[in-house]
Amino acid sequence: MAKKKAKKKAKRKTIEVLWLNNDGGGYAEKLRVPVGTTVEQLRRKRMPDSYAHDHTIRVNRDIAAASQRLRSGDSISVTPKNVAGSR
């Protein structure tokens, strides 16, 4: 009898999320981020010159808290609160 090798479960160190940026031209991008990344950490990394209070950030279509941890498959949408040139 041949012994079957036990498969070791590799612990995931990153997760995949979808980043939807509606600021300006708008685009969607799949990203790999470390497990435990928060909404605020991702916003700072992707939009370093912006302020959180200038945007509405949603995770899976629900408004998200800055401290919310992202999960694999989450969709993060960033929309400006004021459109340039509007009153």
N, C-alpha and C positions, 0 to 999 in steps of 0.2 A: 504494500500500500504506500502510495506516495503521499507525503504530507503536504497539505495545502498551506501555502504561505498566507499568514494573516495579513490582510490589507490594513495598513496604518492609515487612519483618517488624518489627512493633512488639515491642520487648523487654518482656516482662511484668515489672511492678514489684510485683505482688501475686499471691497464690495464694489459692485457696478451700479451707478445711478445715472439718470438722464437729466442733464442740465439744459433748461429751456430759458434762454435769455431774450426777453422782449424789449430790451433797451436798445434803441436805434434800429439797426437792420434786422435783428432777431435771428436766432439760430438755435439748433438743438445739437447736443453733443453728449455721447456716452463717455462717462469718466470712471476711472477706478480710483477709489479713495480708501484710506485706512479705516478699518473697523473702528467705530466709536467717534467718527467725525461728526461734528454738530453742524447745524444749518449756518451758524455764524462763522465757523471756521472755514467752511466752503465758500461763503460769500466773500470773506476777506481775501481768500486765495484767488478767486476768480475775478473779483471786482475791487482791487486794492485802493483805487482812487475814489470810491463812492462811500456814502454814508448809509447805514441801515435804515434810518428814518426817511430816506428818499425813495424807498422801494417797498413794494408789497411782495413778500416771499411766501410761496405756497409749496407744500409738500403733498403730492397726490391730491391736488385741487383744494386742500384745506389750508387756511392761513396757519403758518408755523411759528412756533416760539424759537428764538435764537438758540436756546439750549437743547432743542430737539435733536436727538441722535438719528442719523440717517441709517436706513436699512437697505439691503440689497434690493434693487428693482424700483426704488423710490424715484419719483419724477419731481424735480425741483424747478419751479417757475419763478422768475424774477421780473416784476413789472414796475416801471417807474410810477410814482404817485402823481407827478405833474409832467405833462408832455411839454417840451420846449415850445414856446410861442403861444401856448394857450393861456387863457385868463383864469 
